[in-house]
């Protein structure tokens, strides 16, 4: 199994993030509704007051391999505020390319978002997904 690194996305990852969002939209048969652009991802996620945060999963090259790391998944999240419960983290989307599923990558992304949540000193992470996403996320077990 290849080595995987989960890290905060950088501005230079926006092309890969968009590619993965497009794959997710195609999978959900909603590509016709996709309006986001690489420029919007860059403007909205990076800067002084980002609207969202993103983790990327990348496969690291093995010894002697010439290619660099390859982004194969993402988890996009943002902070919300409940008038009843206070601060919270909302995991908007998580996606791992089908070829790389079953290796625990999705689980690693969720754990990293949960650590962000724990850093806010709250006990509960609220993650809402559609039924289809829930089956896909938990069905392939990471």
Protein Blocks (a to p, Z undefined) as FASTA:
>chain_A
ZZdddddddfklmmmmmmmmmmmmmmnopmmmpmbdfklmmmmmgcjbdfbdcddddddd
dehiabdcddfbdcdddddddfklopadddfbacddfklgonommmmmmmmmmmmmmmno
pabdcddddfklmmmmmmnnZZ
